[in-house]
Amino acid sequence: MSVARQVVVEADGGSRGNPGPAGYGAVVIDPATGEPLAEAAEYIGVATNNVAEYRGLIAGLEAAKALFPDAGDALRVHVRMDSKLVVEQMSGRWKIKHPDMKPLAARAAAILPPSSVTYEWIPRAQNKHADRLANEAMDAGRDGRQWEASASTAALDAPSARTPIASPPVQGPPGDQAAGAAKARAALAAARGAATPEGLFPLPEAAVPEPAAPETAAAPEAAGSGPEAAGAPQTGWGAAPDLGAPATLVLLRHGETALTPEKRFSGSGGTDPELSATGRGQAERAAEHIAALGAVQDIVSSPLRRCRETAAAVAARLGLDVRIDEGLRETDFGAWEGLTFTEVRERYGDDLTAWLASPDTAPTGGGESFAEVTERVAAARDRIVARYAGRTVLLVTHVTPIKTLVRLALGAPPESLFRMELSAASISTVAHYGDGNASVRLLNDTSHLR
């Protein structure tokens, strides 16, 4: 009869360029003592962050299995990662759509029986050991060598790993930060000997939303999330701890294209239009305004041309490089690309009605559903907040991603998306703190365009 064994796997991966030189790290930990039992790390050449993170997960699971080859089904592994994407996909709550991720996820799932593995998202600050291993691997690759366990100092840089690890909390739904915030508050309260704060009053039931205009629709939140969910983040001042400087996201919608004044569907599945003369002027005025503020330290853009052109105008003023994040692209509107709302109603009336009624319904021709956009944008948000903690970063993106980021920050119901105005080249701002709470500081500012 196999002896029951329980271990914790912490894994991470990174890419210096995304894609760029990449590596992963993983550590197997005794949950009772916090002692590391095994480490793994490797430089894997040019890859994306997501590929590196999945490779770290695979290495950690394989290391755990190798430690206890005779445990069989009695081995229980609890995986802790700061990648919301990997945790939610491996937990079965998010779909795996990217062709590069599917074989990696299948490989990870085949190492141990699914019932033997559980997953927990943790903030990057709690994943220091694996993060350090991944960076050691990338450093080794930069120097033309492979990582060596005998030279690693990762365990010394993560002394907090040598404390017992508590049982995992219940995960929140996709795109929701409530579970992480509740966990952070509980830890802070325990350190003070105080009680965990209670949630706020639930919002009243919202009315049925109005139909959304093209490129103004945004994704409703997954079922079970929102401010009425258990463990919702505390808001207001109260006895909140000093969490340090937040990651401040300055959200700039791109300037106008030829499609914008005509209110045509313009997503990521169409012609990828350039900025019009009006749009280029808007981008320059936005750049001048942002430069005058003097706060932006980094720039991240959607890969679509209208955003890259808008971002380039700001980057030229600030002397910064522009990083591209695929998660910030606009919704793929399928066969509706380039059409007005009226034209879609005339040609695809039933499909449009179904799309407006359900976040799981995609536009005609295989575009993206609102639910899929929420998953993608929330994953991009988590990557960016972790990477730029304590910094101010400009995100140059589109209507749907910006409204989704604002709505998730507010913990507002899905109907709130239909009550936001978001003009071309407008600026909004959201701050994300270390305990998972967020604060909307500005919405649809167009003063620089007047």
Steps between C-alpha positions, in 0.01 A plus 500: 500500500643841397588751771315829457735789422420869465726759339475855369636596158579865432577576136570801283625592156606817327606648168716804449315640203184285482598331279867513588768309693296291743542268795304331774544401863319263734544387859341210689432589865407301809179677615553398862844658535530733202829334405582472126527136393603548137572781255483515122584776254592525133573752229270412208605746230257747343143454626208693648424550870208257480707223343769547766240490779353176370849351470562593864178326603598185308846496658354543849247218458765269356735580788227424755421169334869405485541564873232244589490247214324239714226730633271444201153644548585581864718795394323834543653809337384856562629736229551869579572740212470873433371430147123545508484360146668168583315456830157567352560288189639203691215529751255468213339841549647661187508356150838428341482654153859586405659223289833532686333450838287193423784243473675643806181485706437143384856402593461652847164327553644161409778498761274422797132402533282814485356421843852515649574861403343826621584855392523835677583845365740699720644853462842521342651610831408160646664312213853632551677163509371383162535849353864510605563157347348616171719810498808293581417282199460804274825649631676171423359499146618857447852385590485200266461232766229298672379543857675288764333407828830513687541870418145608586432749778125514445420332832705763684305779330165356610524437876123523534479163325639339815177543692208257501258556214131531586225317317390674177205738510203469267577650160298790362343492154692598182583868480416558866752613763279446803655172612854639490396817678318307772805283559729802525269676744473190714878476523531869587226472761663195655828688527323775692285267707193658338188352346463470124290792366146426397382549142306806391132524423402319179396712207129506411380288212588674175270567209525323166775670295443702186648359175863605464624714213786363286838500676332608824392160626697336778503162664263409784670343798491126557221365719564518873726804496438865579466693825234272640729196484633364830829652612470815287793742544463762770465852366537838663763608751417321826809341652653410165874429508763696308524284187758715324469661159243333275544392140326791328351422158445806280254377238518683167254413227652526151422795274235491229518288186283538192252259661463682833272792399270259315473281811592183316607180674878515504665222694797269463350289221467766234726715282715644783451863390755774554431829674325764292635855479266588787622198697865594453425848631321351801798272568740798494283700740471202733878454485559866585260476793652179639852639465396810694369284783844342536381183673506224236801268532413221257278446195309185401285486188250282322657343191246665267631774273283785630629440853862456396485829313343676799756345737785602270395865525522485880821296497669758277417773754613298802799321350359159598469167323160344436429146619223307321249287692261286294250502784425869438363453148139583420222240476491292181157588355507224237279563195383830650834673450459823305119504528281744689266380773204552265665296226569215739138511619379478140732215396546299820205599719465172690873474561516858626211442740666188639834680534346787695314258727787271600867564581580150373371566148751599232425723200413342166793326337696394806597821674556536875231485764495757779596228749810414298602865484466529878731203555760640263492853637505386864805282428675795332415720798652249743820475293535877476420572866757241610767629261450869576426492873556847646535661155281703267446330165312627195276239335401598146200288412133495394146557628424144613826439691486842671138462608573147621796618708294780654204276575711228661679763709167632625356155563197632312229285338514427126234762428743775596685455170200633312503819706857612425598745227850448358612744230786461255836601658337528844693428819386294800703391803484200735735430792559141621631440854691211652198350679298463180290814544470753219400865473358672191644850495395634160259409221474629141704818545507688166608841631828476303304480173314828541 
